Amino acid sequence: MTRVLLASRNKKKLAELRRILAASSIDGVEIVGLDDVPAFPDAPETGATFEANALAKARDAVRETGLPTVADDSGIAIDALNGMPGVLSARWSGTHGNDQANLDLVLAQLTDVPDERRGGAFVCALALVHPDGRELVLRSEWRGRITREPSGANGFGYDPIFVPEGHAETSAELAPEAKDGISHRGQALRELLPHLASLSD
């Protein structure tokens, strides 16, 4: 069994990758998270792009653990905010990972923006770095629009205010399995599957 590290402590991201892997025909790969390996200091996310941050996280984790590592950097790019919060999505309100404060700030910034200009996209950059130095970076986007108030309890981050194209409900109102099939991270993770399969014993 080949252990592959997902460089995240986010249990929902870990569950998402495990669900997608379980739904595939890939055997011989076990996904572990940062809580399953000896602790090491988190590198700061200082990249100007999602791709740079994902690669930095993966490279750091490979160096510390010796395991093939998958890392992602994702966020929301809102048209009316010139593509922001972008790489600052998790700390848009000034405190890293405060989902409610981030949602409140984005909605306040969009108060006067009409419905037809509330477009945006979730973006995911996914990096796979091998101990031998080989690297792969994938990028996916999920278009939709921003609501005027949060709705739904599934997901995390900006899911409660994002309605995907072709849907009437927010990402946070979708069942996890349904979201896996269409989300930015789900698209990137499925594109990653053949590369994970090549690691299986």
C-alpha positions as CSV (number, residue, x, y, z in Angstrom):
1,M,0.0,0.0,0.0
2,T,1.4,3.4,-1.1
3,R,0.8,6.2,1.4
4,V,0.1,9.6,-0.3
5,L,-0.1,12.6,1.9
6,L,-2.7,15.3,1.4
7,A,-1.0,18.3,2.9
8,S,-4.0,19.6,4.8
9,R,-5.6,19.4,8.2
10,N,-9.0,20.1,6.7
11,K,-11.0,17.0,7.4
12,K,-13.6,17.9,4.8
13,K,-10.9,18.1,2.1
14,L,-9.5,14.8,3.2
15,A,-12.9,13.1,3.1
16,E,-13.5,14.6,-0.3
17,L,-10.3,13.1,-1.8
18,R,-11.0,9.7,0.0
19,R,-14.5,9.6,-1.4
20,I,-13.3,10.3,-5.0
21,L,-10.6,7.7,-4.7
22,A,-13.0,5.1,-3.3
23,A,-15.4,5.7,-6.2
24,S,-12.6,5.0,-8.6
25,S,-11.1,1.6,-9.4
26,I,-7.7,2.4,-7.9
27,D,-6.3,0.1,-5.3
28,G,-3.1,0.2,-3.4
29,V,-3.2,3.9,-2.5
30,E,-3.9,5.2,1.1
31,I,-4.6,8.9,1.6
32,V,-3.3,10.3,4.8
33,G,-3.5,13.8,6.2
34,L,-1.1,16.0,8.2
35,D,-2.6,14.8,11.4
36,D,-1.4,11.3,10.4
37,V,2.3,12.2,10.1
38,P,4.8,13.7,12.6
39,A,4.1,17.4,13.0
40,F,6.2,20.0,11.2
41,P,5.9,23.8,10.9
42,D,3.5,25.1,8.3
43,A,5.1,27.2,5.6
44,P,3.4,30.6,5.1
45,E,1.3,31.0,2.0
46,T,3.1,33.8,0.3
47,G,2.6,32.9,-3.4
48,A,0.9,35.3,-5.8
49,T,-1.0,32.5,-7.5
50,F,-2.9,29.4,-6.4
51,E,-0.4,27.3,-8.3
52,A,2.6,28.8,-6.4
53,N,1.0,28.2,-3.0
54,A,0.0,24.6,-3.8
55,L,3.5,23.7,-5.1
56,A,5.1,25.3,-2.0
57,K,2.9,23.4,0.4
58,A,3.6,20.1,-1.5
59,R,7.3,20.6,-1.7
60,D,7.6,21.5,2.0
61,A,5.6,18.4,3.0
62,V,7.6,16.0,0.8
63,R,10.8,17.4,2.2
64,E,9.6,16.9,5.8
65,T,7.9,13.5,5.4
66,G,9.4,11.8,2.3
67,L,5.9,10.9,1.1
68,P,4.4,11.7,-2.3
69,T,2.3,14.7,-1.5
70,V,-0.8,16.3,-2.9
71,A,-1.5,19.9,-1.9
72,D,-4.1,22.3,-3.1
73,D,-4.7,26.0,-2.9
74,S,-8.2,27.2,-3.7
75,G,-10.4,30.1,-3.3
76,I,-13.0,32.3,-4.9
77,A,-12.5,34.9,-7.6
78,I,-15.3,37.4,-7.8
79,D,-15.7,39.4,-11.0
80,A,-17.0,42.5,-9.3
81,L,-14.0,42.5,-7.0
82,N,-11.5,42.2,-9.9
83,G,-10.8,38.5,-9.1
84,M,-10.4,39.0,-5.4
85,P,-10.3,37.5,-2.7
86,G,-8.3,35.0,-4.9
87,V,-5.3,33.7,-3.0
88,L,-6.4,35.7,0.0
89,S,-9.7,33.9,0.3
90,A,-9.0,32.1,3.5
91,R,-7.9,35.3,5.3
92,W,-9.9,38.0,3.4
93,S,-11.3,39.4,6.7
94,G,-7.8,39.5,8.3
95,T,-8.0,36.3,10.3
96,H,-7.1,33.0,8.6
97,G,-9.9,30.5,8.3
98,N,-12.7,32.6,9.8
99,D,-15.4,31.5,7.4
100,Q,-18.2,33.7,8.8
101,A,-16.1,36.9,8.9
102,N,-14.9,36.2,5.3
103,L,-18.5,35.7,4.1
104,D,-19.8,38.8,5.9
105,L,-17.0,40.9,4.4
106,V,-17.6,39.7,0.8
107,L,-21.4,40.2,1.1
108,A,-20.8,43.7,2.5
109,Q,-18.5,44.6,-0.4
110,L,-21.1,43.4,-2.9
111,T,-24.1,45.1,-1.3
112,D,-24.7,47.5,-4.2
113,V,-23.7,45.1,-7.0
114,P,-26.7,44.1,-9.1
115,D,-27.5,40.4,-9.6
116,E,-26.3,40.4,-13.2
117,R,-22.8,41.4,-12.1
118,R,-22.4,39.0,-9.2
119,G,-20.5,36.3,-11.2
120,G,-17.5,34.5,-9.9
121,A,-15.6,31.2,-9.8
122,F,-14.1,28.9,-7.4
123,V,-10.5,28.1,-8.4
124,C,-8.4,25.1,-7.4
125,A,-4.8,24.5,-8.1
126,L,-3.6,21.0,-7.2
127,A,0.0,20.0,-7.0
128,L,1.4,16.5,-6.8
129,V,5.1,16.4,-5.8
130,H,7.1,13.1,-5.7
131,P,10.1,12.5,-3.4
132,D,12.3,12.2,-6.6
133,G,11.4,15.8,-7.5
134,R,8.8,15.2,-10.2
135,E,6.0,17.7,-10.1
136,L,2.5,18.1,-11.6
137,V,0.2,21.0,-11.2
138,L,-3.5,21.0,-12.3
139,R,-6.0,23.9,-12.3
140,S,-9.8,23.8,-12.4
141,E,-12.5,26.5,-12.2
142,W,-16.2,26.3,-11.2
143,R,-18.3,29.2,-12.4
144,G,-21.3,30.5,-10.7
145,R,-22.8,33.6,-9.0
146,I,-22.7,35.1,-5.5
147,T,-25.9,35.2,-3.5
148,R,-27.0,38.0,-1.2
149,E,-27.2,35.9,1.9
150,P,-25.7,32.5,3.0
151,S,-27.7,29.3,2.7
152,G,-26.9,25.7,3.4
153,A,-24.8,23.8,5.9
154,N,-22.7,21.5,3.7
155,G,-19.2,22.4,2.6
156,F,-17.1,25.1,4.0
157,G,-15.6,28.5,3.1
158,Y,-17.6,30.4,0.6
159,D,-19.9,27.5,-0.3
160,P,-23.0,29.1,1.4
161,I,-23.0,32.1,-0.9
162,F,-22.0,30.4,-4.2
163,V,-24.6,29.1,-6.7
164,P,-23.0,27.0,-9.4
165,E,-24.0,27.6,-13.0
166,G,-27.0,25.4,-13.9
167,H,-28.1,25.1,-10.3
168,A,-30.7,26.9,-8.1
169,E,-29.1,26.0,-4.8
170,T,-25.8,27.0,-3.2
171,S,-22.8,24.8,-3.1
172,A,-23.5,24.4,0.6
173,E,-26.9,23.0,-0.2
174,L,-25.6,20.2,-2.5
175,A,-25.0,16.7,-1.2
176,P,-21.2,16.0,-0.8
177,E,-21.3,13.3,-3.5
178,A,-23.1,15.7,-5.9
179,K,-20.6,18.4,-5.2
180,D,-17.7,16.1,-5.8
181,G,-18.9,15.5,-9.4
182,I,-18.9,19.2,-10.4
183,S,-16.8,21.3,-8.0
184,H,-13.5,22.9,-8.8
185,R,-11.6,20.6,-6.4
186,G,-13.6,17.6,-7.5
187,Q,-12.6,18.2,-11.2
188,A,-8.9,18.6,-10.3
189,L,-9.0,15.5,-8.0
190,R,-10.5,13.3,-10.7
191,E,-7.9,14.6,-13.2
192,L,-5.3,13.6,-10.6
193,L,-6.6,10.0,-10.3
194,P,-4.5,8.5,-13.1
195,H,-1.4,9.9,-11.5
196,L,-2.3,8.4,-8.2
197,A,-3.0,5.1,-9.9
198,S,0.6,5.1,-11.2
199,L,1.8,5.2,-7.5
200,S,-0.1,2.0,-6.5
201,D,1.8,-1.1,-5.8
